[in-house]
Amino acid sequence: MTETRALVLIPARMAATRLPGKPLLDIGGLPMIVHVLRRAEAARIGRVVVATDAPEIAQAVKKSGGEAVMTRADHPSGSDRIFEALEALDGAGEIDTIINVQGDLPTIAPEDIRAVLAPLDDSSVDIATLAAVIRKDEEHTNPNVVKVVGSPVNAMRLRALYFTRATAPYGDGPRYHHIGLYAYRRSALARFVALPPSPLETREKLEQLRALEAGMRIDVTVVDTVPLGVDTPHDLETARQMLAGKAS
């Protein structure tokens, strides 16, 4: 796939319940959303655009030299938001691949963003995502750590069979911490957002199960580390410490 046919979209909204206004929270002199934007740009896989319903987020992005597109405020998920943005930015259908980067991952490595594309070289894969081996004992049983259960394709790739908040799979061996960054074929994204919420999605509160229940194939690139997701004031302080001196 060529860079010109890939589009990186970063959904961002102000109404986060645990940390309101978090895309604009300051980390080293820059709003968090700008850190994510710059890391996505550094991945060099295509055009990068922030999709938001908040004029103040769009203004902050543009002030930093980035691109933003306004979307409706009533989207139930980031996937719906990026699909509206895709249609607005590329109504002619020239974009083949859409990468969805969450706007609360200011420490995501650009090479990990690039890595999500590899499974799409296989024409049978609809959606690609990331995971890392769980190395902290408490994460095996933490329901906030989403696990992906998959069959190995090779040393660095799984075919996803299930995603769960439970401790799975049972028995000895690695478990994988899912990282919520996705690459979609355009046709797969269009199909996904047209599907109603599925029973297991509703039960586990995991949107990606909708795709699996519909028979779509999700493959997973295994990367070395899980990026920090900023959801709490403690996370924000940790991000500030991690990025101290690195903002430009």
C-alpha positions as MATLAB code, in Angstrom:
seq = 'MTETRALVLIPARMAATRLPGKPLLDIGGLPMIVHVLRRAEAARIGRVVVATDAPEIAQAVKKSGGEAVMTRADHPSGSDRIFEALEALDGAGEIDTIINVQGDLPTIAPEDIRAVLAPLDDSSVDIATLAAVIRKDEEHTNPNVVKVVGSPVNAMRLRALYFTRATAPYGDGPRYHHIGLYAYRRSALARFVALPPSPLETREKLEQLRALEAGMRIDVTVVDTVPLGVDTPHDLETARQMLAGKAS';
ca = [
       0.000    0.000    0.000;
       1.242    3.489   -0.700;
       1.371    6.350    1.752;
      -1.007    8.445   -0.331;
      -3.708    5.783    0.055;
      -3.462    5.584    3.851;
      -5.117    8.078    6.203;
      -4.394    8.371    9.921;
      -7.354    9.684   11.904;
      -7.243   10.674   15.580;
     -10.720   10.967   17.133;
     -10.852   13.484   19.993;
     -13.635   14.919   22.120;
     -13.823   17.067   25.239;
     -16.423   15.023   27.134;
     -14.255   12.317   28.705;
     -15.919   11.410   31.996;
     -12.821   10.609   34.078;
     -10.634   13.445   32.813;
     -12.752   16.167   31.194;
     -11.109   18.180   28.447;
      -8.156   15.804   28.337;
      -7.122   16.387   24.681;
      -6.160   19.948   25.651;
      -4.426   19.164   28.930;
      -0.868   20.464   28.981;
       2.078   18.093   28.710;
       5.410   19.878   28.513;
       3.897   23.014   27.030;
       1.779   21.300   24.387;
      -1.786   19.974   24.460;
      -1.917   16.176   24.710;
      -3.632   15.896   21.316;
      -0.656   17.619   19.678;
       1.744   15.044   21.133;
      -0.381   12.278   19.594;
      -0.579   14.170   16.303;
       3.201   14.549   16.084;
       3.828   10.891   16.834;
       1.351    9.891   14.157;
       3.055   12.251   11.699;
       6.445   10.774   12.653;
       5.158    7.323   11.643;
       5.151    8.609    8.027;
       2.387    6.342    6.758;
       0.102    8.971    5.308;
      -1.935   12.106    5.921;
      -2.803   12.702    9.598;
      -6.030   14.430   10.637;
      -7.684   14.971   14.032;
     -11.445   14.273   13.911;
     -13.271   16.237   16.584;
     -16.590   17.790   17.560;
     -14.906   20.548   19.606;
     -13.817   23.803   17.963;
     -11.213   24.358   20.682;
      -9.518   21.040   19.852;
      -9.518   21.884   16.156;
      -8.054   25.303   16.935;
      -5.251   23.834   19.061;
      -4.361   21.342   16.333;
      -4.295   23.980   13.625;
      -2.263   26.339   15.821;
       0.380   23.620   16.012;
       0.430   23.212   12.240;
      -1.790   20.117   12.123;
      -4.986   19.348   10.254;
      -8.414   18.885   11.853;
     -11.892   18.083   10.578;
     -15.143   18.786   12.416;
     -17.564   15.920   13.028;
     -20.945   15.522   14.706;
     -21.157   15.449   18.501;
     -23.552   12.497   18.753;
     -21.311    9.631   17.623;
     -21.504    6.563   19.889;
     -17.854    5.635   19.267;
     -14.568    6.768   17.810;
     -15.087    4.385   14.884;
     -18.251    6.226   13.864;
     -16.442    9.540   14.197;
     -13.547    8.488   11.969;
     -15.943    7.110    9.344;
     -17.699   10.488    9.122;
     -14.290   12.165    8.868;
     -13.208    9.760    6.131;
     -16.312   10.481    4.075;
     -15.771   14.218    4.495;
     -12.081   14.098    3.595;
     -12.241   11.500    0.825;
     -15.705   11.296   -0.652;
     -14.198   10.040   -3.911;
     -13.048    6.823   -2.212;
      -9.334    7.071   -3.021;
      -8.162    6.109    0.485;
      -7.670    2.349    0.915;
      -6.509    2.124    4.524;
      -7.596    4.024    7.634;
      -5.564    3.999   10.840;
      -7.416    4.939   14.024;
      -5.050    6.304   16.695;
      -6.614    7.121   20.049;
      -6.115   10.714   21.120;
      -5.032    9.792   24.653;
      -1.803    7.970   23.748;
       0.824   10.735   23.965;
       3.689    8.243   24.408;
       2.803    5.904   21.492;
       5.915    5.009   19.511;
       5.764    6.018   15.828;
       7.185    2.611   14.875;
       4.280    0.911   16.656;
       1.820    2.977   14.634;
       3.611    1.766   11.513;
       3.562   -1.817   12.767;
      -0.237   -1.996   12.755;
      -0.252   -2.014    8.954;
       1.685   -5.259    8.465;
      -1.254   -7.728    8.758;
      -3.134   -5.921    5.985;
      -0.569   -7.240    3.511;
      -2.653  -10.437    3.832;
      -5.775   -9.937    1.722;
      -7.860  -12.102    4.069;
      -7.397   -9.675    6.981;
     -10.121   -7.026    7.424;
      -8.814   -5.161   10.479;
      -5.407   -5.018   12.169;
      -4.526   -4.012   15.712;
      -1.725   -4.249   18.305;
      -0.945   -6.120   21.519;
       1.977   -6.695   23.890;
       2.807   -9.574   26.204;
       1.519   -9.000   29.746;
       4.518   -8.806   32.090;
       2.948   -7.471   35.326;
       1.246  -10.106   37.456;
      -1.681   -7.876   38.428;
      -2.600   -7.210   34.807;
      -3.578  -10.845   34.223;
      -6.671  -10.389   36.417;
      -7.361   -6.669   35.930;
     -10.614   -6.215   33.950;
      -9.371   -2.835   32.721;
      -6.585   -4.652   30.872;
      -8.221   -6.081   27.752;
      -6.742   -9.400   26.659;
      -6.669  -10.697   23.121;
      -6.862  -14.455   22.672;
      -5.385  -15.476   19.337;
      -3.777  -18.175   17.268;
      -0.161  -17.458   16.308;
       0.393  -16.687   12.620;
       4.100  -16.112   13.218;
       6.325  -14.927   16.056;
       5.013  -11.367   15.879;
       1.427  -11.848   14.750;
      -1.790  -13.415   16.006;
      -5.140  -14.094   14.416;
      -7.644  -12.797   16.969;
     -10.210  -15.302   18.203;
     -11.619  -13.245   21.070;
     -11.114  -10.123   23.168;
     -12.028  -10.166   26.855;
     -11.680   -8.424   30.204;
     -11.405  -11.827   31.873;
      -8.174  -13.717   32.559;
      -7.697  -15.631   29.322;
      -6.569  -17.932   27.922;
      -6.392  -20.389   30.812;
      -3.188  -22.282   31.620;
       0.503  -21.664   31.155;
       1.835  -19.389   28.429;
       1.743  -15.733   27.452;
      -1.288  -13.518   27.638;
      -1.561  -10.430   25.486;
      -2.590   -6.906   26.478;
      -4.637   -5.406   23.653;
      -3.653   -1.915   22.482;
      -6.590    0.007   21.038;
      -5.037    1.188   17.787;
      -6.589   -0.110   14.559;
      -5.968   -0.207   10.827;
      -9.030   -0.864    8.667;
      -9.550   -1.618    5.039;
     -12.010    1.004    3.891;
     -14.638   -1.607    3.057;
     -14.228   -3.184    6.496;
     -14.701    0.123    8.304;
     -17.825    0.872    6.267;
     -19.227   -2.565    7.077;
     -18.304   -2.315   10.752;
     -20.016    1.015   11.456;
     -23.173   -0.207    9.678;
     -23.505   -3.196   12.028;
     -25.618   -2.955   15.186;
     -23.906   -3.530   18.545;
     -23.446   -7.273   19.054;
     -24.331   -9.364   22.126;
     -20.747  -10.017   23.229;
     -19.746   -6.417   22.502;
     -22.521   -5.253   24.820;
     -21.592   -7.769   27.498;
     -17.825   -7.171   27.515;
     -18.098   -3.485   26.526;
     -15.559   -4.110   23.765;
     -16.457   -2.710   20.353;
     -14.070   -4.952   18.415;
     -16.152   -8.019   19.310;
     -18.812   -6.710   16.910;
     -16.424   -7.361   14.037;
     -15.522  -10.853   15.213;
     -19.169  -11.796   15.763;
     -19.892  -10.676   12.198;
     -17.185  -13.002   10.873;
     -14.614  -10.325   10.131;
     -10.942  -11.215   10.540;
      -8.794   -9.217   12.945;
      -5.034   -9.877   13.080;
      -2.731   -8.532   15.762;
       0.858   -7.299   15.522;
       2.753   -8.031   18.743;
       4.880   -5.072   19.858;
       7.259   -4.705   22.799;
       5.415   -2.315   25.095;
       1.981   -0.920   25.892;
       1.756    2.865   25.445;
       0.461    4.903   28.360;
      -3.234    5.701   27.989;
      -4.113    8.907   29.844;
      -7.406    8.448   31.698;
      -6.716    9.834   35.190;
      -4.803   12.697   36.814;
      -2.145   10.143   37.843;
      -1.769    9.024   34.210;
      -1.412   12.651   33.170;
       1.386   13.237   35.679;
       3.113   10.058   34.538;
       2.917   11.234   30.912;
       4.387   14.589   31.893;
       7.313   12.851   33.569;
       7.858   10.480   30.622;
       7.855   13.289   28.087;
       9.750   15.843   30.161;
      12.271   17.555   27.973;
      11.022   15.812   24.828;
       8.335   18.296   23.756;
       9.328   20.597   20.962;
];
